[in-house]
Amino acid sequence: MLQKALGCLFVFGIAPVGIGGLWTKGMWQKREKILNLYLAGFLSELAVFQLIAVPVMVKEVYGMNLLVYLTTAVFAVLAAAGFIWTFLRERDLRKQTGRNEDVNQQQAGQAQACSLRKSTIPGAGNGARNRIRRAAVQNPERLLFWLLFLASVGYQMYMAFAYASFDGDDAYYVVQSVLADQTGVLNRIRPYTGLSTDLDIRHALATLPLWIAYVARMTGIHATIVAHTLLPLIFIPLTYYVFVQIGRKLFSDGSVKLPIFLTLVSIMQIWGNISIYTNETFFLTRTWQGKSVLANLILLVELWLMLELCAREKNRERQEETGSQLPYWLLLAVNHIAAAMMTSMGAFLTAMLFGITALVAVVRYRSWSILWKTALCCIPNVVYLMLLLVL
């Protein structure tokens, strides 16, 4: 039980949050939210695993133990560096804030704002509870839709946890995870028969089953349970958080449109099982498969980052302060590596989507620098596709 708790804490808590701390400078201008750090850190964790797993898998037949040791060591080093970097940056921000703030004006402004709030809403003050109370009084419709959205997400997570579904592809992908965990062999046993075979590059370079085996080895939980029960509790809320980020770019006025948009998205996900091939079916009944993660998380992150970059290009065109774009471009490259981890088509699809969008952005914003930045971001895609041809 202790191993399960500590393993889950490291893989899904300490590692992504710590690695996300390396992204703090520049990606979000103010003090970062923990979910922003988690999203960037989780994608980085997947990308780092892909970079480690592919050479280990190609060189070592019985390479599971080596893969676990290397991955854990790299995650620990990156997480420690992220926590140290975040601590140093927070200390510098506090010093800078202490030097620059005008105490008298701030106190006067706070007193005036506090007086106004207290006169409007009895008992109001600082804190999350009072912010919710003010929101309920000022815009009850917005609060209602937020509650509906959160309730629907909670319902989907409960159903995914309590009523785990079965899919025919589990006979291949989940069994690959079980074999890697229990035998230590990396993709050289045929899941359907249990006989030895050569390395199937088309499937093997998509290392998500090996990552599931890594999680199973770290937590002591059976790989099948990790895939069917544990991963939906991570991927479902993370996907909806990306929807929140996209909604904030589309509806930036702070109105009721954002929670309505999110509520409609969640309802469509629940009632979208009109075929075994729909995106919604993959999202809720095949959450642990690479095809599902690519369609529902990786491509959504791609869309969000493209919206962020287009918005910053628009602000640059207006000669407004935009901040550094470099972290967003780097996270796009990381997202492309994670896409290659999900399925053999991931690298091609993300490169095609981003390339077409970049061409439109070049024409729209008249910025030729977008082309070479796009080319650099797609280097992981090109390398991955070359590996498919060479190996």
C-alpha positions as semicolon CSV with decimal commas, in nm:
position;residue;x (nm);y (nm);z (nm)
1;M;0,000;0,000;0,000
2;L;0,285;0,237;0,084
3;Q;0,455;0,163;-0,248
4;K;0,133;0,239;-0,435
5;A;0,090;0,572;-0,258
6;L;0,453;0,679;-0,294
7;G;0,471;0,562;-0,655
8;C;0,157;0,751;-0,755
9;L;0,279;1,057;-0,565
10;F;0,609;1,057;-0,752
11;V;0,484;0,976;-1,104
12;F;0,168;1,188;-1,099
13;G;0,259;1,450;-0,841
14;I;0,619;1,532;-0,760
15;A;0,766;1,465;-1,105
16;P;0,521;1,666;-1,321
17;V;0,494;1,956;-1,077
18;G;0,870;1,972;-1,028
19;I;0,946;1,946;-1,399
20;G;0,675;2,204;-1,463
21;G;0,867;2,442;-1,241
22;L;1,130;2,462;-1,515
23;W;0,868;2,631;-1,734
24;T;0,782;2,909;-1,490
25;K;0,988;3,190;-1,642
26;G;0,810;3,344;-1,936
27;M;0,522;3,108;-2,000
28;W;0,283;3,276;-1,757
29;Q;0,367;3,632;-1,668
30;K;0,235;3,627;-1,312
31;R;0,279;3,367;-1,044
32;E;0,189;3,041;-1,207
33;K;-0,111;2,832;-1,120
34;I;-0,034;2,480;-1,008
35;L;-0,240;2,333;-1,294
36;N;-0,040;2,529;-1,552
37;L;0,279;2,388;-1,408
38;Y;0,127;2,041;-1,393
39;L;0,018;2,044;-1,757
40;A;0,358;2,157;-1,885
41;G;0,537;1,919;-1,649
42;F;0,320;1,621;-1,740
43;L;0,378;1,672;-2,112
44;S;0,751;1,710;-2,044
45;E;0,745;1,388;-1,842
46;L;0,591;1,199;-2,134
47;A;0,841;1,350;-2,379
48;V;1,140;1,266;-2,159
49;F;1,017;0,909;-2,124
50;Q;0,989;0,880;-2,503
51;L;1,346;1,003;-2,548
52;I;1,474;0,748;-2,296
53;A;1,254;0,453;-2,391
54;V;1,323;0,440;-2,765
55;P;1,704;0,387;-2,747
56;V;1,673;0,150;-2,450
57;M;1,409;-0,054;-2,631
58;V;1,613;-0,076;-2,952
59;K;1,938;-0,172;-2,778
60;E;1,818;-0,393;-2,491
61;V;1,582;-0,690;-2,516
62;Y;1,546;-0,729;-2,138
63;G;1,560;-0,356;-2,079
64;M;1,270;-0,288;-1,844
65;N;1,482;-0,261;-1,531
66;L;1,728;-0,028;-1,704
67;L;1,439;0,180;-1,836
68;V;1,290;0,214;-1,487
69;Y;1,622;0,316;-1,330
70;L;1,713;0,569;-1,599
71;T;1,366;0,722;-1,615
72;T;1,332;0,756;-1,239
73;A;1,677;0,913;-1,207
74;V;1,611;1,167;-1,484
75;F;1,267;1,252;-1,346
76;A;1,413;1,304;-0,998
77;V;1,692;1,531;-1,126
78;L;1,457;1,740;-1,341
79;A;1,200;1,767;-1,061
80;A;1,464;1,877;-0,810
81;A;1,596;2,136;-1,056
82;G;1,242;2,260;-1,113
83;F;1,168;2,302;-0,743
84;I;1,497;2,486;-0,689
85;W;1,434;2,712;-0,989
86;T;1,080;2,791;-0,871
87;F;1,203;2,873;-0,520
88;L;1,473;3,108;-0,649
89;R;1,232;3,280;-0,885
90;E;0,969;3,328;-0,616
91;R;1,230;3,479;-0,388
92;D;1,338;3,724;-0,658
93;L;0,977;3,815;-0,735
94;R;0,907;3,892;-0,370
95;K;1,215;4,111;-0,345
96;Q;1,121;4,296;-0,662
97;T;0,764;4,343;-0,544
98;G;0,884;4,474;-0,210
99;R;1,104;4,733;-0,380
100;N;0,853;4,855;-0,635
101;E;0,522;4,870;-0,452
102;D;0,392;5,196;-0,321
103;V;0,271;5,109;0,026
104;N;0,052;5,413;0,079
105;Q;-0,133;5,386;-0,251
106;Q;-0,175;5,014;-0,211
107;Q;-0,320;5,045;0,138
108;A;-0,553;5,321;0,027
109;G;-0,670;5,118;-0,273
110;Q;-0,720;4,806;-0,065
111;A;-0,915;4,995;0,199
112;Q;-1,140;5,151;-0,063
113;A;-1,198;4,819;-0,240
114;C;-1,262;4,638;0,086
115;S;-1,509;4,903;0,196
116;L;-1,692;4,877;-0,135
117;R;-1,708;4,497;-0,116
118;K;-1,833;4,499;0,240
119;S;-2,103;4,750;0,156
120;T;-2,214;4,536;-0,139
121;I;-2,186;4,187;0,007
122;P;-2,218;4,141;0,382
123;G;-1,936;3,943;0,534
124;A;-1,724;3,953;0,218
125;G;-1,347;3,963;0,236
126;N;-1,050;3,778;0,100
127;G;-1,034;3,405;0,040
128;A;-1,180;3,151;-0,199
129;R;-1,506;3,115;-0,005
130;N;-1,583;3,485;-0,023
131;R;-1,489;3,501;-0,392
132;I;-1,741;3,226;-0,461
133;R;-2,001;3,410;-0,253
134;R;-1,944;3,731;-0,447
135;A;-1,967;3,544;-0,777
136;A;-2,294;3,383;-0,669
137;V;-2,445;3,720;-0,583
138;Q;-2,312;3,910;-0,884
139;N;-2,358;3,640;-1,151
140;P;-2,553;3,335;-1,027
141;E;-2,599;3,202;-1,381
142;R;-2,222;3,180;-1,432
143;L;-2,176;2,997;-1,102
144;L;-2,456;2,754;-1,192
145;F;-2,291;2,656;-1,519
146;W;-1,955;2,614;-1,349
147;L;-2,116;2,377;-1,099
148;L;-2,287;2,183;-1,379
149;F;-1,956;2,151;-1,561
150;L;-1,768;2,031;-1,253
151;A;-2,047;1,786;-1,170
152;S;-2,038;1,638;-1,521
153;V;-1,659;1,597;-1,507
154;G;-1,687;1,431;-1,167
155;Y;-1,955;1,197;-1,304
156;Q;-1,734;1,096;-1,597
157;M;-1,439;1,029;-1,367
158;Y;-1,657;0,820;-1,136
159;M;-1,797;0,613;-1,422
160;A;-1,450;0,559;-1,567
161;F;-1,323;0,444;-1,227
162;A;-1,618;0,234;-1,109
163;Y;-1,731;0,087;-1,443
164;A;-1,410;0,021;-1,634
165;S;-1,485;-0,068;-1,995
166;F;-1,322;-0,336;-2,210
167;D;-1,195;-0,293;-2,564
168;G;-1,063;-0,544;-2,815
169;D;-0,739;-0,352;-2,862
170;D;-0,653;-0,430;-2,500
171;A;-0,549;-0,774;-2,621
172;Y;-0,249;-0,606;-2,784
173;Y;-0,167;-0,276;-2,612
174;V;-0,247;-0,357;-2,250
175;V;-0,087;-0,700;-2,284
176;Q;0,231;-0,528;-2,407
177;S;0,233;-0,331;-2,083
178;V;0,174;-0,645;-1,876
179;L;0,450;-0,835;-2,057
180;A;0,700;-0,552;-2,015
181;D;0,622;-0,524;-1,644
182;Q;0,621;-0,895;-1,562
183;T;0,891;-1,032;-1,794
184;G;1,113;-0,726;-1,843
185;V;1,110;-0,778;-2,222
186;L;1,047;-0,468;-2,433
187;N;0,815;-0,534;-2,728
188;R;0,968;-0,865;-2,837
189;I;0,688;-1,098;-2,732
190;R;0,381;-1,133;-2,951
191;P;0,083;-1,043;-2,728
192;Y;-0,162;-1,272;-2,908
193;T;0,044;-1,591;-2,877
194;G;0,317;-1,528;-2,619
195;L;0,588;-1,633;-2,867
196;S;0,910;-1,440;-2,926
197;T;0,923;-1,207;-3,225
198;D;1,129;-0,929;-3,379
199;L;1,082;-0,567;-3,278
200;D;0,768;-0,432;-3,447
201;I;0,887;-0,076;-3,511
202;R;0,549;0,057;-3,625
203;H;0,396;-0,020;-3,286
204;A;0,708;-0,021;-3,069
205;L;0,813;0,341;-3,128
206;A;0,484;0,448;-2,972
207;T;0,600;0,383;-2,616
208;L;0,282;0,461;-2,419
209;P;0,240;0,089;-2,327
210;L;0,594;0,096;-2,185
211;W;0,508;0,409;-1,986
212;I;0,206;0,224;-1,844
213;A;0,442;-0,062;-1,753
214;Y;0,673;0,191;-1,588
215;V;0,385;0,329;-1,382
216;A;0,287;-0,026;-1,286
217;R;0,643;-0,106;-1,180
218;M;0,675;0,214;-0,976
219;T;0,340;0,181;-0,800
220;G;0,313;-0,196;-0,765
221;I;-0,030;-0,183;-0,929
222;H;-0,110;-0,431;-1,205
223;A;-0,064;-0,276;-1,549
224;T;-0,423;-0,357;-1,649
225;I;-0,556;-0,171;-1,346
226;V;-0,325;0,121;-1,420
227;A;-0,460;0,145;-1,774
228;H;-0,830;0,095;-1,703
229;T;-0,870;0,260;-1,364
230;L;-0,583;0,492;-1,276
231;L;-0,507;0,671;-1,604
232;P;-0,865;0,793;-1,667
233;L;-0,844;0,980;-1,335
234;I;-0,545;1,169;-1,478
235;F;-0,630;1,212;-1,846
236;I;-0,996;1,314;-1,810
237;P;-0,947;1,619;-1,580
238;L;-0,628;1,716;-1,764
239;T;-0,814;1,716;-2,096
240;Y;-1,088;1,934;-1,955
241;Y;-0,831;2,173;-1,816
242;V;-0,698;2,220;-2,169
243;F;-1,057;2,290;-2,276
244;V;-1,066;2,556;-2,004
245;Q;-0,750;2,716;-2,145
246;I;-0,893;2,713;-2,496
247;G;-1,219;2,860;-2,370
248;R;-1,033;3,142;-2,199
249;K;-0,873;3,234;-2,530
250;L;-1,204;3,221;-2,715
251;F;-1,415;3,391;-2,447
252;S;-1,182;3,633;-2,273
253;D;-1,450;3,874;-2,148
254;G;-1,509;3,679;-1,825
255;S;-1,878;3,631;-1,903
256;V;-2,100;3,327;-1,868
257;K;-1,991;3,208;-2,215
258;L;-1,691;3,013;-2,082
259;P;-1,879;2,784;-1,838
260;I;-2,158;2,737;-2,095
261;F;-1,898;2,631;-2,353
262;L;-1,739;2,386;-2,109
263;T;-2,076;2,246;-2,002
264;L;-2,174;2,184;-2,365
265;V;-1,841;2,014;-2,432
266;S;-1,884;1,783;-2,132
267;I;-2,242;1,696;-2,235
268;M;-2,125;1,614;-2,587
269;Q;-1,857;1,388;-2,441
270;I;-2,112;1,200;-2,230
271;W;-2,366;1,155;-2,512
272;G;-2,122;1,116;-2,800
273;N;-2,114;0,736;-2,805
274;I;-2,305;0,710;-3,133
275;S;-2,034;0,490;-3,285
276;I;-1,728;0,299;-3,172
277;Y;-1,515;0,540;-3,377
278;T;-1,620;0,877;-3,235
279;N;-1,380;1,096;-3,043
280;E;-1,610;1,086;-2,739
281;T;-1,615;0,705;-2,738
282;F;-1,236;0,694;-2,735
283;F;-1,221;0,961;-2,464
284;L;-1,441;0,783;-2,210
285;T;-1,411;0,412;-2,297
286;R;-1,055;0,386;-2,436
287;T;-0,892;0,662;-2,233
288;W;-0,566;0,474;-2,180
289;Q;-0,493;0,406;-2,548
290;G;-0,248;0,620;-2,742
291;K;-0,502;0,700;-3,014
292;S;-0,735;0,843;-2,753
293;V;-0,466;1,046;-2,575
294;L;-0,350;1,189;-2,907
295;A;-0,698;1,295;-3,020
296;N;-0,824;1,421;-2,685
297;L;-0,518;1,569;-2,513
298;I;-0,219;1,616;-2,745
299;L;-0,410;1,777;-3,033
300;L;-0,602;1,994;-2,786
301;V;-0,274;2,119;-2,638
302;E;-0,157;2,187;-2,993
303;L;-0,469;2,396;-3,058
304;W;-0,432;2,588;-2,730
305;L;-0,066;2,671;-2,795
306;M;-0,144;2,784;-3,148
307;L;-0,416;3,014;-3,013
308;E;-0,168;3,155;-2,761
309;L;0,095;3,221;-3,026
310;C;-0,156;3,378;-3,266
311;A;-0,283;3,605;-2,989
312;R;0,073;3,716;-2,912
313;E;0,144;3,779;-3,280
314;K;-0,170;3,991;-3,290
315;N;-0,053;4,191;-2,989
316;R;0,291;4,231;-3,145
317;E;0,125;4,363;-3,460
318;R;-0,050;4,623;-3,246
319;Q;0,282;4,702;-3,074
320;E;0,146;4,587;-2,740
321;E;0,345;4,410;-2,469
322;T;0,336;4,036;-2,541
323;G;0,614;3,878;-2,337
324;S;0,842;3,602;-2,459
325;Q;0,705;3,350;-2,708
326;L;0,997;3,109;-2,664
327;P;0,839;2,892;-2,389
328;Y;0,532;2,833;-2,605
329;W;0,742;2,726;-2,901
330;L;0,947;2,495;-2,679
331;L;0,632;2,342;-2,531
332;L;0,507;2,281;-2,885
333;A;0,823;2,082;-2,958
334;V;0,772;1,887;-2,634
335;N;0,411;1,823;-2,734
336;H;0,529;1,686;-3,069
337;I;0,757;1,438;-2,892
338;A;0,465;1,333;-2,671
339;A;0,251;1,290;-2,984
340;A;0,508;1,048;-3,126
341;M;0,482;0,854;-2,801
342;M;0,109;0,795;-2,850
343;T;0,087;0,646;-3,198
344;S;0,293;0,617;-3,514
345;M;0,064;0,872;-3,683
346;G;0,104;1,125;-3,402
347;A;0,421;1,286;-3,534
348;F;0,276;1,319;-3,885
349;L;-0,061;1,457;-3,776
350;T;0,076;1,720;-3,538
351;A;0,334;1,835;-3,794
352;M;0,067;1,865;-4,064
353;L;-0,175;2,050;-3,835
354;F;0,088;2,291;-3,708
355;G;0,241;2,344;-4,052
356;I;-0,091;2,442;-4,211
357;T;-0,171;2,674;-3,922
358;A;0,174;2,832;-3,946
359;L;0,125;2,907;-4,317
360;V;-0,205;3,079;-4,240
361;A;-0,040;3,276;-3,958
362;V;0,244;3,389;-4,187
363;V;-0,007;3,533;-4,434
364;R;-0,227;3,684;-4,163
365;Y;0,042;3,847;-3,949
366;R;0,306;3,901;-4,222
367;S;0,575;3,747;-4,004
368;W;0,819;3,524;-4,190
369;S;0,992;3,429;-3,865
370;I;0,701;3,195;-3,794
371;L;0,824;2,964;-4,071
372;W;1,169;2,891;-3,930
373;K;1,029;2,861;-3,576
374;T;0,777;2,609;-3,707
375;A;1,055;2,417;-3,882
376;L;1,254;2,396;-3,558
377;C;0,949;2,279;-3,361
378;C;0,888;2,002;-3,615
379;I;1,241;1,859;-3,594
380;P;1,125;1,588;-3,344
381;N;0,853;1,487;-3,590
382;V;1,103;1,454;-3,876
383;V;1,345;1,251;-3,663
384;Y;1,069;1,018;-3,550
385;L;0,941;0,961;-3,905
386;M;1,297;0,890;-4,021
387;L;1,330;0,628;-3,746
388;L;1,018;0,459;-3,877
389;L;1,181;0,433;-4,219
390;V;1,531;0,335;-4,107
391;L;1,470;0,085;-3,825
